[in-house]
Amino acid sequence: MNRFLLCGAALSALVAILHIGCIIFGAPWYRFFGAGEHMAILADKGSLQPTFITSFIVIVLFTWSFYALSGAGAIVKLPLLKWALCTITIIYLMRGITGFFLINNPLGRSPEFWLWSSVICLSFGIVHLIGSKQAWQTL
């Protein structure tokens, strides 16, 4: 089994679970994780918009986790596995790189949010890149 893709699966699942925490615990969690004051206010007001947005992110992250598990050989081979792992890796890497350019223009979030989330996404992308490269011939 590919340890890097197993790690990538665990990381995506962990972040999905933290997003579920935002849905359950509301505004304080949205604020703590840097989702922006607008999302926190909407959550405080009982708006369903933060729940819908965050639920979509949860679904995407769990899907990415399953694809990493599949690439690692831990579960059945999923369709379009090579394409999916390439796409997931590129999105994590691009999100990580792009966030560094938003530190000085944070778009409603804090510079610290962009710094830390970018480091995290870039790290996740590197883990997926290494794991995908190692497993490429067996995918």
VORO-625845 format. One record per residue: residue in one letter; x, y, z of N, C-alpha, C in turn. Coordinates in nm, 2 decimals, m for minus. Each point is the difference from the previous one (the first is absolute). Layout:
% residues N
atom gupa:A; n.x:X; n.y:Y; n.z:Z; ca.x:X; ca.y:Y; ca.z:Z; c.x:X; c.y:Y; c.z:Z
...
This chain:
% residues 139
atom gupa:M; n.x:0.08; n.y:m0.12; n.z:0.00; ca.x:m0.08; ca.y:0.12; ca.z:0.00; c.x:0.09; c.y:0.13; c.z:0.00
atom gupa:N; n.x:m0.05; n.y:0.09; n.z:m0.07; ca.x:0.07; ca.y:0.13; ca.z:m0.01; c.x:m0.02; c.y:0.09; c.z:0.12
atom gupa:R; n.x:0.10; n.y:0.02; n.z:0.08; ca.x:m0.01; ca.y:0.08; ca.z:0.12; c.x:m0.04; c.y:0.14; c.z:m0.02
atom gupa:F; n.x:0.06; n.y:0.06; n.z:m0.11; ca.x:m0.03; ca.y:0.14; ca.z:m0.02; c.x:m0.15; c.y:0.02; c.z:m0.04
atom gupa:L; n.x:m0.05; n.y:m0.09; n.z:m0.08; ca.x:m0.14; ca.y:0.02; ca.z:m0.04; c.x:m0.09; c.y:m0.03; c.z:0.12
atom gupa:L; n.x:0.04; n.y:m0.10; n.z:0.09; ca.x:m0.08; ca.y:m0.02; ca.z:0.12; c.x:0.00; c.y:0.12; c.z:0.09
atom gupa:C; n.x:0.12; n.y:0.06; n.z:0.01; ca.x:0.01; ca.y:0.13; ca.z:0.08; c.x:m0.09; c.y:0.11; c.z:m0.07
atom gupa:G; n.x:0.00; n.y:0.01; n.z:m0.13; ca.x:m0.08; ca.y:0.10; ca.z:m0.07; c.x:m0.15; c.y:m0.03; c.z:0.03
atom gupa:A; n.x:m0.04; n.y:m0.12; n.z:0.00; ca.x:m0.14; ca.y:m0.04; ca.z:0.02; c.x:m0.03; c.y:0.04; c.z:0.15
atom gupa:A; n.x:0.08; n.y:m0.02; n.z:0.09; ca.x:m0.02; ca.y:0.03; ca.z:0.14; c.x:m0.01; c.y:0.15; c.z:0.02
atom gupa:L; n.x:0.09; n.y:0.08; n.z:m0.07; ca.x:0.00; ca.y:0.14; ca.z:0.01; c.x:m0.13; c.y:0.06; c.z:m0.06
atom gupa:S; n.x:m0.04; n.y:m0.05; n.z:m0.11; ca.x:m0.13; ca.y:0.06; ca.z:m0.06; c.x:m0.12; c.y:m0.04; c.z:0.08
atom gupa:A; n.x:0.00; n.y:m0.12; n.z:0.06; ca.x:m0.11; ca.y:m0.04; ca.z:0.09; c.x:0.00; c.y:0.09; c.z:0.12
atom gupa:L; n.x:0.12; n.y:0.02; n.z:0.06; ca.x:0.00; ca.y:0.08; ca.z:0.12; c.x:m0.05; c.y:0.14; c.z:m0.03
atom gupa:V; n.x:0.04; n.y:0.06; n.z:m0.11; ca.x:m0.05; ca.y:0.14; ca.z:m0.03; c.x:m0.15; c.y:m0.01; c.z:m0.02
atom gupa:A; n.x:m0.05; n.y:m0.10; n.z:m0.07; ca.x:m0.15; ca.y:m0.02; ca.z:m0.02; c.x:m0.07; c.y:0.00; c.z:0.14
atom gupa:I; n.x:0.06; n.y:m0.07; n.z:0.09; ca.x:m0.06; ca.y:m0.01; ca.z:0.14; c.x:0.00; c.y:0.13; c.z:0.07
atom gupa:L; n.x:0.11; n.y:0.08; n.z:m0.02; ca.x:0.00; ca.y:0.13; ca.z:0.06; c.x:m0.10; c.y:0.09; c.z:m0.06
atom gupa:H; n.x:m0.03; n.y:m0.01; n.z:m0.13; ca.x:m0.11; ca.y:0.07; ca.z:m0.06; c.x:m0.13; c.y:m0.04; c.z:0.05
atom gupa:I; n.x:m0.02; n.y:m0.12; n.z:0.03; ca.x:m0.13; ca.y:m0.05; ca.z:0.06; c.x:m0.01; c.y:0.07; c.z:0.14
atom gupa:G; n.x:0.11; n.y:0.01; n.z:0.07; ca.x:0.00; ca.y:0.08; ca.z:0.13; c.x:m0.05; c.y:0.14; c.z:m0.02
atom gupa:C; n.x:0.04; n.y:0.06; n.z:m0.11; ca.x:m0.05; ca.y:0.14; ca.z:m0.03; c.x:m0.15; c.y:0.00; c.z:m0.01
atom gupa:I; n.x:m0.05; n.y:m0.10; n.z:m0.07; ca.x:m0.15; ca.y:0.00; ca.z:m0.02; c.x:m0.07; c.y:m0.02; c.z:0.14
atom gupa:I; n.x:0.06; n.y:m0.09; n.z:0.08; ca.x:m0.06; ca.y:m0.04; ca.z:0.13; c.x:0.01; c.y:0.12; c.z:0.10
atom gupa:F; n.x:0.12; n.y:0.05; n.z:0.01; ca.x:0.03; ca.y:0.10; ca.z:0.10; c.x:m0.01; c.y:0.15; c.z:m0.04
atom gupa:G; n.x:m0.02; n.y:0.02; n.z:m0.13; ca.x:m0.04; ca.y:0.13; ca.z:m0.05; c.x:0.10; c.y:0.11; c.z:0.00
atom gupa:A; n.x:m0.04; n.y:0.12; n.z:0.03; ca.x:0.08; ca.y:0.12; ca.z:m0.02; c.x:0.14; c.y:m0.01; c.z:0.07
atom gupa:P; n.x:0.01; n.y:m0.04; n.z:0.13; ca.x:0.13; ca.y:m0.01; ca.z:0.06; c.x:0.10; c.y:m0.08; c.z:m0.08
atom gupa:W; n.x:m0.05; n.y:m0.11; n.z:m0.05; ca.x:0.10; ca.y:m0.08; ca.z:m0.08; c.x:0.03; c.y:0.06; c.z:m0.14
atom gupa:Y; n.x:m0.10; n.y:0.06; n.z:m0.06; ca.x:0.03; ca.y:0.07; ca.z:m0.13; c.x:0.10; c.y:0.11; c.z:0.03
atom gupa:R; n.x:m0.01; n.y:0.08; n.z:0.11; ca.x:0.09; ca.y:0.10; ca.z:0.03; c.x:0.14; c.y:m0.06; c.z:0.03
atom gupa:F; n.x:0.01; n.y:m0.10; n.z:0.08; ca.x:0.12; ca.y:m0.06; ca.z:0.04; c.x:0.08; c.y:m0.05; c.z:m0.12
atom gupa:F; n.x:m0.07; n.y:m0.06; n.z:m0.09; ca.x:0.07; ca.y:m0.06; ca.z:m0.12; c.x:0.01; c.y:0.10; c.z:m0.11
atom gupa:G; n.x:m0.04; n.y:0.13; n.z:0.02; ca.x:0.03; ca.y:0.10; ca.z:m0.10; c.x:m0.09; c.y:0.01; c.z:m0.12
atom gupa:A; n.x:m0.13; n.y:m0.05; n.z:0.02; ca.x:m0.09; ca.y:0.00; ca.z:m0.12; c.x:m0.04; c.y:0.14; c.z:m0.03
atom gupa:G; n.x:0.02; n.y:0.09; n.z:0.08; ca.x:m0.04; ca.y:0.14; ca.z:m0.02; c.x:m0.12; c.y:0.04; c.z:0.08
atom gupa:E; n.x:0.00; n.y:0.13; n.z:0.04; ca.x:m0.11; ca.y:0.05; ca.z:0.08; c.x:m0.13; c.y:m0.02; c.z:m0.06
atom gupa:H; n.x:m0.01; n.y:0.02; n.z:m0.13; ca.x:m0.13; ca.y:m0.01; ca.z:m0.07; c.x:m0.06; c.y:m0.14; c.z:0.02
atom gupa:M; n.x:0.08; n.y:m0.11; n.z:m0.01; ca.x:m0.05; ca.y:m0.13; ca.z:0.02; c.x:m0.05; c.y:m0.02; c.z:0.15
atom gupa:A; n.x:0.08; n.y:0.05; n.z:0.09; ca.x:m0.03; ca.y:m0.01; ca.z:0.14; c.x:m0.13; c.y:0.07; c.z:0.03
atom gupa:I; n.x:m0.02; n.y:0.12; n.z:m0.05; ca.x:m0.12; ca.y:0.08; ca.z:0.02; c.x:m0.12; c.y:m0.08; c.z:m0.06
atom gupa:L; n.x:0.01; n.y:m0.05; n.z:m0.12; ca.x:m0.11; ca.y:m0.08; ca.z:m0.06; c.x:m0.03; c.y:m0.12; c.z:0.09
atom gupa:A; n.x:0.10; n.y:m0.07; n.z:0.05; ca.x:m0.02; ca.y:m0.11; ca.z:0.09; c.x:m0.07; c.y:0.04; c.z:0.13
atom gupa:D; n.x:0.04; n.y:0.12; n.z:0.06; ca.x:m0.07; ca.y:0.05; ca.z:0.12; c.x:m0.15; c.y:0.03; c.z:m0.03
atom gupa:K; n.x:m0.02; n.y:0.05; n.z:m0.12; ca.x:m0.14; ca.y:0.03; ca.z:m0.03; c.x:m0.09; c.y:m0.12; c.z:m0.04
atom gupa:G; n.x:0.06; n.y:m0.11; n.z:m0.01; ca.x:m0.07; ca.y:m0.12; ca.z:m0.03; c.x:m0.02; c.y:m0.03; c.z:m0.15
atom gupa:S; n.x:0.08; n.y:0.08; n.z:m0.08; ca.x:m0.01; ca.y:m0.02; ca.z:m0.15; c.x:0.05; c.y:m0.14; c.z:m0.03
atom gupa:L; n.x:m0.06; n.y:m0.06; n.z:m0.10; ca.x:0.04; ca.y:m0.13; ca.z:m0.05; c.x:0.12; c.y:0.01; c.z:m0.10
atom gupa:Q; n.x:0.03; n.y:0.12; n.z:m0.05; ca.x:0.11; ca.y:0.01; ca.z:m0.09; c.x:0.13; c.y:m0.05; c.z:0.05
atom gupa:P; n.x:0.05; n.y:0.03; n.z:0.12; ca.x:0.13; ca.y:m0.06; ca.z:0.04; c.x:m0.01; c.y:m0.16; c.z:0.01
atom gupa:T; n.x:m0.11; n.y:m0.05; n.z:0.04; ca.x:m0.02; ca.y:m0.14; ca.z:0.00; c.x:0.01; c.y:m0.07; c.z:m0.14
atom gupa:F; n.x:m0.07; n.y:0.06; n.z:m0.10; ca.x:0.01; ca.y:m0.05; ca.z:m0.13; c.x:0.14; c.y:0.01; c.z:m0.06
atom gupa:I; n.x:0.06; n.y:0.11; n.z:0.02; ca.x:0.14; ca.y:0.02; ca.z:m0.05; c.x:0.10; c.y:m0.10; c.z:0.06
atom gupa:T; n.x:m0.01; n.y:m0.01; n.z:0.13; ca.x:0.09; ca.y:m0.08; ca.z:0.08; c.x:m0.03; c.y:m0.15; c.z:m0.03
atom gupa:S; n.x:m0.13; n.y:m0.04; n.z:m0.02; ca.x:m0.04; ca.y:m0.13; ca.z:m0.03; c.x:0.06; c.y:m0.04; c.z:m0.14
atom gupa:F; n.x:0.00; n.y:0.09; n.z:m0.09; ca.x:0.06; ca.y:m0.03; ca.z:m0.13; c.x:0.15; c.y:m0.03; c.z:0.02
atom gupa:I; n.x:0.07; n.y:0.08; n.z:0.08; ca.x:0.14; ca.y:m0.02; ca.z:0.02; c.x:0.03; c.y:m0.13; c.z:0.07
atom gupa:V; n.x:m0.09; n.y:m0.04; n.z:0.09; ca.x:0.01; ca.y:m0.13; ca.z:0.07; c.x:m0.01; c.y:m0.11; c.z:m0.10
atom gupa:I; n.x:m0.09; n.y:0.00; n.z:m0.09; ca.x:m0.02; ca.y:m0.10; ca.z:m0.10; c.x:0.12; c.y:m0.01; c.z:m0.09
atom gupa:V; n.x:0.05; n.y:0.11; n.z:m0.05; ca.x:0.12; ca.y:0.00; ca.z:m0.08; c.x:0.12; c.y:m0.06; c.z:0.07
atom gupa:L; n.x:0.02; n.y:0.04; n.z:0.13; ca.x:0.12; ca.y:m0.05; ca.z:0.07; c.x:m0.01; c.y:m0.15; c.z:0.03
atom gupa:F; n.x:m0.12; n.y:m0.05; n.z:0.03; ca.x:m0.02; ca.y:m0.14; ca.z:0.03; c.x:0.02; c.y:m0.08; c.z:m0.14
atom gupa:T; n.x:m0.05; n.y:0.06; n.z:m0.11; ca.x:0.03; ca.y:m0.06; ca.z:m0.13; c.x:0.14; c.y:m0.01; c.z:m0.03
atom gupa:W; n.x:0.08; n.y:0.10; n.z:0.03; ca.x:0.14; ca.y:0.00; ca.z:m0.02; c.x:0.07; c.y:m0.10; c.z:0.09
atom gupa:S; n.x:m0.05; n.y:m0.01; n.z:0.12; ca.x:0.05; ca.y:m0.10; ca.z:0.09; c.x:m0.02; c.y:m0.14; c.z:m0.05
atom gupa:F; n.x:m0.11; n.y:m0.03; n.z:m0.06; ca.x:m0.03; ca.y:m0.14; ca.z:m0.05; c.x:0.09; c.y:m0.02; c.z:m0.12
atom gupa:Y; n.x:0.02; n.y:0.10; n.z:m0.09; ca.x:0.09; ca.y:m0.02; ca.z:m0.11; c.x:0.15; c.y:m0.02; c.z:0.04
atom gupa:A; n.x:0.04; n.y:0.06; n.z:0.11; ca.x:0.14; ca.y:m0.02; ca.z:0.05; c.x:0.00; c.y:m0.14; c.z:0.06
atom gupa:L; n.x:m0.10; n.y:m0.05; n.z:0.07; ca.x:0.00; ca.y:m0.13; ca.z:0.05; c.x:0.00; c.y:m0.10; c.z:m0.11
atom gupa:S; n.x:m0.07; n.y:0.03; n.z:m0.11; ca.x:0.00; ca.y:m0.09; ca.z:m0.12; c.x:0.14; c.y:m0.01; c.z:m0.06
atom gupa:G; n.x:0.06; n.y:0.12; n.z:m0.02; ca.x:0.14; ca.y:0.00; ca.z:m0.05; c.x:0.10; c.y:m0.07; c.z:0.08
atom gupa:A; n.x:m0.03; n.y:0.00; n.z:0.13; ca.x:0.09; ca.y:m0.06; ca.z:0.10; c.x:m0.01; c.y:m0.15; c.z:m0.01
atom gupa:G; n.x:m0.11; n.y:m0.05; n.z:m0.06; ca.x:m0.03; ca.y:m0.14; ca.z:0.00; c.x:m0.07; c.y:m0.05; c.z:0.12
atom gupa:A; n.x:m0.06; n.y:0.09; n.z:0.08; ca.x:m0.07; ca.y:m0.04; ca.z:0.12; c.x:m0.15; c.y:m0.04; c.z:m0.02
atom gupa:I; n.x:m0.05; n.y:0.06; n.z:m0.11; ca.x:m0.14; ca.y:m0.04; ca.z:m0.04; c.x:0.00; c.y:m0.03; c.z:m0.15
atom gupa:V; n.x:m0.12; n.y:m0.04; n.z:m0.05; ca.x:m0.01; ca.y:m0.03; ca.z:m0.14; c.x:0.04; c.y:0.12; c.z:m0.09
atom gupa:K; n.x:0.05; n.y:m0.04; n.z:m0.12; ca.x:0.04; ca.y:0.10; ca.z:m0.10; c.x:m0.12; c.y:0.08; c.z:m0.05
atom gupa:L; n.x:0.00; n.y:0.13; n.z:0.03; ca.x:m0.11; ca.y:0.09; ca.z:m0.05; c.x:0.02; c.y:0.04; c.z:m0.14
atom gupa:P; n.x:m0.11; n.y:0.04; n.z:m0.07; ca.x:0.01; ca.y:0.04; ca.z:m0.14; c.x:0.08; c.y:0.13; c.z:m0.01
atom gupa:L; n.x:0.07; n.y:0.01; n.z:m0.12; ca.x:0.08; ca.y:0.12; ca.z:m0.03; c.x:0.10; c.y:0.03; c.z:0.11
atom gupa:L; n.x:0.06; n.y:m0.10; n.z:0.06; ca.x:0.09; ca.y:0.02; ca.z:0.11; c.x:0.12; c.y:0.09; c.z:m0.03
atom gupa:K; n.x:0.07; n.y:m0.03; n.z:m0.11; ca.x:0.12; ca.y:0.08; ca.z:m0.03; c.x:m0.04; c.y:0.15; c.z:m0.02
atom gupa:W; n.x:m0.11; n.y:0.02; n.z:m0.08; ca.x:m0.05; ca.y:0.13; ca.z:m0.02; c.x:m0.04; c.y:0.07; c.z:0.13
atom gupa:A; n.x:m0.07; n.y:m0.07; n.z:0.09; ca.x:m0.04; ca.y:0.06; ca.z:0.12; c.x:0.11; c.y:0.04; c.z:0.09
atom gupa:L; n.x:0.10; n.y:m0.09; n.z:0.01; ca.x:0.12; ca.y:0.03; ca.z:0.09; c.x:0.08; c.y:0.12; c.z:m0.06
atom gupa:C; n.x:0.01; n.y:0.00; n.z:m0.13; ca.x:0.07; ca.y:0.12; ca.z:m0.06; c.x:m0.08; c.y:0.13; c.z:0.03
atom gupa:T; n.x:m0.13; n.y:m0.01; n.z:m0.01; ca.x:m0.08; ca.y:0.12; ca.z:0.02; c.x:0.01; c.y:0.05; c.z:0.15
atom gupa:I; n.x:m0.02; n.y:m0.10; n.z:0.09; ca.x:0.01; ca.y:0.03; ca.z:0.14; c.x:0.13; c.y:0.06; c.z:0.04
atom gupa:T; n.x:0.11; n.y:m0.06; n.z:m0.05; ca.x:0.13; ca.y:0.05; ca.z:0.02; c.x:0.02; c.y:0.15; c.z:m0.05
atom gupa:I; n.x:m0.04; n.y:0.02; n.z:m0.12; ca.x:0.01; ca.y:0.13; ca.z:m0.06; c.x:m0.08; c.y:0.11; c.z:0.08
atom gupa:I; n.x:m0.12; n.y:m0.04; n.z:0.04; ca.x:m0.09; ca.y:0.09; ca.z:0.07; c.x:0.07; c.y:0.04; c.z:0.14
atom gupa:Y; n.x:0.05; n.y:m0.10; n.z:0.07; ca.x:0.06; ca.y:0.03; ca.z:0.13; c.x:0.13; c.y:0.08; c.z:m0.03
atom gupa:L; n.x:0.08; n.y:m0.03; n.z:m0.10; ca.x:0.12; ca.y:0.08; ca.z:m0.02; c.x:m0.04; c.y:0.14; c.z:m0.04
atom gupa:M; n.x:m0.09; n.y:0.02; n.z:m0.09; ca.x:m0.04; ca.y:0.13; ca.z:m0.05; c.x:m0.06; c.y:0.08; c.z:0.11
atom gupa:R; n.x:m0.09; n.y:m0.06; n.z:0.08; ca.x:m0.06; ca.y:0.07; ca.z:0.11; c.x:0.11; c.y:0.05; c.z:0.10
atom gupa:G; n.x:0.10; n.y:m0.09; n.z:0.02; ca.x:0.11; ca.y:0.04; ca.z:0.09; c.x:0.08; c.y:0.12; c.z:m0.05
atom gupa:I; n.x:0.03; n.y:m0.01; n.z:m0.13; ca.x:0.08; ca.y:0.11; ca.z:m0.06; c.x:m0.08; c.y:0.13; c.z:m0.01
atom gupa:T; n.x:m0.12; n.y:m0.01; n.z:m0.04; ca.x:m0.09; ca.y:0.12; ca.z:m0.02; c.x:m0.02; c.y:0.07; c.z:0.13
atom gupa:G; n.x:m0.02; n.y:m0.07; n.z:0.11; ca.x:m0.02; ca.y:0.07; ca.z:0.12; c.x:0.11; c.y:0.09; c.z:0.05
atom gupa:F; n.x:0.12; n.y:m0.03; n.z:m0.04; ca.x:0.11; ca.y:0.09; ca.z:0.04; c.x:m0.01; c.y:0.13; c.z:m0.06
atom gupa:F; n.x:m0.07; n.y:0.01; n.z:m0.12; ca.x:m0.01; ca.y:0.13; ca.z:m0.07; c.x:m0.12; c.y:0.08; c.z:0.06
atom gupa:L; n.x:m0.08; n.y:m0.07; n.z:0.09; ca.x:m0.11; ca.y:0.07; ca.z:0.06; c.x:0.02; c.y:0.05; c.z:0.14
atom gupa:I; n.x:0.12; n.y:m0.02; n.z:0.05; ca.x:0.04; ca.y:0.04; ca.z:0.13; c.x:m0.02; c.y:0.16; c.z:0.02
atom gupa:N; n.x:0.05; n.y:0.07; n.z:m0.10; ca.x:m0.01; ca.y:0.15; ca.z:0.00; c.x:m0.13; c.y:0.05; c.z:m0.04
atom gupa:N; n.x:m0.09; n.y:m0.08; n.z:m0.06; ca.x:m0.13; ca.y:0.04; ca.z:m0.04; c.x:m0.10; c.y:m0.11; c.z:0.04
atom gupa:P; n.x:m0.03; n.y:m0.01; n.z:0.13; ca.x:m0.06; ca.y:m0.12; ca.z:0.06; c.x:m0.15; c.y:m0.03; c.z:m0.04
atom gupa:L; n.x:m0.06; n.y:0.09; n.z:m0.07; ca.x:m0.14; ca.y:m0.03; ca.z:m0.04; c.x:m0.09; c.y:m0.04; c.z:0.11
atom gupa:G; n.x:m0.01; n.y:0.07; n.z:0.11; ca.x:m0.09; ca.y:m0.03; ca.z:0.11; c.x:0.05; c.y:m0.11; c.z:0.09
atom gupa:R; n.x:0.12; n.y:m0.04; n.z:m0.02; ca.x:0.06; ca.y:m0.10; ca.z:0.10; c.x:0.13; c.y:0.07; c.z:0.05
atom gupa:S; n.x:0.06; n.y:m0.07; n.z:0.10; ca.x:0.12; ca.y:0.06; ca.z:0.05; c.x:0.12; c.y:m0.04; c.z:m0.08
atom gupa:P; n.x:0.11; n.y:0.07; n.z:0.01; ca.x:0.12; ca.y:m0.04; ca.z:m0.07; c.x:0.05; c.y:m0.13; c.z:0.06
atom gupa:E; n.x:m0.02; n.y:m0.02; n.z:0.13; ca.x:0.04; ca.y:m0.13; ca.z:0.07; c.x:m0.08; c.y:m0.12; c.z:m0.06
atom gupa:F; n.x:m0.13; n.y:0.02; n.z:m0.03; ca.x:m0.07; ca.y:m0.10; ca.z:m0.06; c.x:0.06; c.y:m0.05; c.z:m0.14
atom gupa:W; n.x:0.04; n.y:0.10; n.z:m0.08; ca.x:0.06; ca.y:m0.03; ca.z:m0.13; c.x:0.13; c.y:m0.07; c.z:0.02
atom gupa:L; n.x:0.08; n.y:0.05; n.z:0.09; ca.x:0.13; ca.y:m0.06; ca.z:0.03; c.x:m0.01; c.y:m0.15; c.z:0.04
atom gupa:W; n.x:m0.08; n.y:m0.02; n.z:0.11; ca.x:0.00; ca.y:m0.14; ca.z:0.05; c.x:m0.08; c.y:m0.09; c.z:m0.09
atom gupa:S; n.x:m0.11; n.y:0.05; n.z:m0.06; ca.x:m0.07; ca.y:m0.09; ca.z:m0.09; c.x:0.08; c.y:m0.03; c.z:m0.13
atom gupa:S; n.x:0.08; n.y:0.09; n.z:m0.04; ca.x:0.09; ca.y:m0.02; ca.z:m0.12; c.x:0.11; c.y:m0.10; c.z:0.03
atom gupa:V; n.x:0.06; n.y:0.01; n.z:0.12; ca.x:0.10; ca.y:m0.10; ca.z:0.04; c.x:m0.06; c.y:m0.14; c.z:0.01
atom gupa:I; n.x:m0.12; n.y:0.00; n.z:0.06; ca.x:m0.07; ca.y:m0.13; ca.z:0.01; c.x:m0.03; c.y:m0.06; c.z:m0.14
atom gupa:C; n.x:m0.06; n.y:0.08; n.z:m0.08; ca.x:m0.04; ca.y:m0.05; ca.z:m0.14; c.x:0.12; c.y:m0.04; c.z:m0.08
atom gupa:L; n.x:0.10; n.y:0.08; n.z:0.01; ca.x:0.13; ca.y:m0.04; ca.z:m0.07; c.x:0.06; c.y:m0.13; c.z:0.05
atom gupa:S; n.x:m0.01; n.y:m0.02; n.z:0.13; ca.x:0.05; ca.y:m0.12; ca.z:0.06; c.x:m0.08; c.y:m0.12; c.z:m0.04
atom gupa:F; n.x:m0.13; n.y:0.02; n.z:0.00; ca.x:m0.09; ca.y:m0.11; ca.z:m0.05; c.x:0.03; c.y:m0.03; c.z:m0.15
atom gupa:G; n.x:0.02; n.y:0.10; n.z:m0.08; ca.x:0.03; ca.y:m0.02; ca.z:m0.14; c.x:0.13; c.y:m0.08; c.z:m0.02
atom gupa:I; n.x:0.10; n.y:0.03; n.z:0.08; ca.x:0.13; ca.y:m0.06; ca.z:m0.01; c.x:m0.02; c.y:m0.15; c.z:0.04
atom gupa:V; n.x:m0.07; n.y:m0.03; n.z:0.11; ca.x:m0.03; ca.y:m0.14; ca.z:0.04; c.x:m0.07; c.y:m0.07; c.z:m0.11
atom gupa:H; n.x:m0.10; n.y:0.06; n.z:m0.06; ca.x:m0.07; ca.y:m0.07; ca.z:m0.11; c.x:0.09; c.y:m0.02; c.z:m0.12
atom gupa:L; n.x:0.08; n.y:0.10; n.z:m0.03; ca.x:0.10; ca.y:m0.01; ca.z:m0.12; c.x:0.09; c.y:m0.11; c.z:0.02
atom gupa:I; n.x:0.07; n.y:m0.01; n.z:0.12; ca.x:0.09; ca.y:m0.11; ca.z:0.02; c.x:m0.07; c.y:m0.14; c.z:0.00
atom gupa:G; n.x:m0.11; n.y:m0.01; n.z:0.06; ca.x:m0.08; ca.y:m0.12; ca.z:0.00; c.x:m0.04; c.y:m0.05; c.z:m0.14
atom gupa:S; n.x:m0.05; n.y:0.10; n.z:m0.07; ca.x:m0.05; ca.y:m0.03; ca.z:m0.14; c.x:0.12; c.y:m0.04; c.z:m0.09
atom gupa:K; n.x:0.11; n.y:0.07; n.z:0.02; ca.x:0.12; ca.y:m0.04; ca.z:m0.08; c.x:0.04; c.y:m0.14; c.z:0.03
atom gupa:Q; n.x:0.00; n.y:m0.03; n.z:0.13; ca.x:0.05; ca.y:m0.14; ca.z:0.04; c.x:m0.10; c.y:m0.11; c.z:m0.05
atom gupa:A; n.x:m0.13; n.y:0.03; n.z:0.00; ca.x:m0.10; ca.y:m0.10; ca.z:m0.04; c.x:m0.03; c.y:0.00; c.z:m0.14
atom gupa:W; n.x:0.05; n.y:0.09; n.z:m0.08; ca.x:m0.05; ca.y:0.03; ca.z:m0.14; c.x:m0.01; c.y:m0.13; c.z:m0.08
atom gupa:Q; n.x:0.10; n.y:m0.09; n.z:0.00; ca.x:0.00; ca.y:m0.12; ca.z:m0.08; c.x:m0.11; c.y:m0.10; c.z:0.04
atom gupa:T; n.x:m0.05; n.y:0.01; n.z:0.12; ca.x:m0.10; ca.y:m0.09; ca.z:0.04; c.x:m0.14; c.y:0.05; c.z:0.00
atom gupa:L; n.x:m0.01; n.y:0.13; n.z:m0.03; ca.x:m0.14; ca.y:0.06; ca.z:0.00; c.x:m0.08; c.y:m0.04; c.z:m0.12
